[in-house]
Amino acid sequence: MSYLVQLVLILILTKIGAHLSNMLNFPSVIGELLVGVLAGPAVLNILTGTTFIQYFSEIGVIVLMFIAGLEGDLHLLMKFWKPALSVAILGVIFPTITAAGLCAIVFDFKWTTAIFLGLILSATSVSISVQVLKEMGKMNSKEGAIILGAAVADDIICVILLGICVAFFGNSASADQPLWIMISTKLLFFVLMIVLGKYFVPKFMDFFKKLNTSENEATGAVILCFGFSAIAVALGMSDVLGAYFAGTALSETKYQQSLAQKIEPIGYAIFIPVFFVSIGLNISFKGLQNDILFITLLVIVAILGKQIGGSLGAKMFNLNWSEANIVGAGMISRGEMALVVSNVALTSQLIDKNHYTAMILVTVVTTIIAPIILKLFIQRSNQKNSISSDSFNEVKV
């Protein structure tokens, strides 16, 4: 099947899937994810994870997180940095410890392997949570700001723990890199993002706008998006983190409103649907019948670990339980970061291929379930707020 036919199929099926999902009152992203499962190797085998789909999906998640940064409120994000850090720390501790204990005590894994499996489940990917927050009008709420801030902190914590585990337990070439160098490059990344975002981005956009060509602003924004992503990868961070910082920097410029109107159609019309489908394409049920109990228990631990850890972290900073549960649910989704950690564990010979496949499946299943849980908590919160508002109006009358 040619790449053009693949693209046509993906775009048609994702729109149908999103439509049916909305009809059933689920987030549209659920329909798009299930398209990947049903049309992929797990069921119908119409679509497979080709190089074309891989590259398109990588661009899709980069653009999605760029849009999230572009539409975000930086001041709101900075306002809630303390609860965000608390959510990130507890959201790493709970799933890591519980998953490691489960693997070591119940399934007799070596503790080195068990710790790495727990670390895989500590990684959060909020790209899908961002989509639900946008749909439900919660993107610029305090819950949304805490979720995004916690995701950034979560990445840092996960990368540092990954470096420590590889340095002590790994058998790959990456383990030979001194830990202080790994941590220093991560810190350098954040310094660069702050400096470039404040001083370079506005001047770059002003310069680009003066060029005598069409769509200067959109092109300049895309250059910054992919440029920041490339810097992130070069310094050992996730490319989506670089894209998010690029969007955040542009959100503080005079170009924010016009760019949002131009970049969103580019992403949602073609690239982002391919990203959601690609997650479903990673599922395969072959040879996993012996690991059903293992996978089921890890999925439960993965969901409860993030939900409980994230909720408690938010509750410590005076959020009510409705708001805290939204934050916890927003941290459940795994994705590219968990896949990166899984791959490092495999190349470091800390897990075998069978358990690598199992962890991929756990990652995909939690990613599919996460937006459903998040939407339910948001709806419940909205209903409580509506009831409280009605009661207040009645008392006032």
ZIWOFEN-V113006 format. One line per field, one symbol per residue. psi: psi as a letter, one per 20 degrees, with the letter a starting at -180 (. if undefined). A space follows every 10 residues. Layout:
# ZIWOFEN-V113006
psi=???
This chain:
# ZIWOFEN-V113006
psi=pqhggggggg hghhggghgh ghhjkqqhhg hhghghggia hhehkhqrmr hghggghghg hghghggghh irohhhghhk hghghggggh iggghggggg ggggggjkqq hgggghhhhg iipqojhhhg gghghjkjgk rhgggggggh hghggggggg hgggghhhir krhhiipqhh gghhhghhgh gggggghhhg gghghgghhi qmrqlggggg ghggghghgh ggghjjrphh gghghggggh ijriigghhh hhhghggihg gghhghhhgh iippjpjjhi jggggghhgg ggghgggggg ghhhhilkqr hgghhggghi ihpachghhg hghghghjki qrhghggghg ggggghhghg hggghghggg ghgghgghgg hghggh.
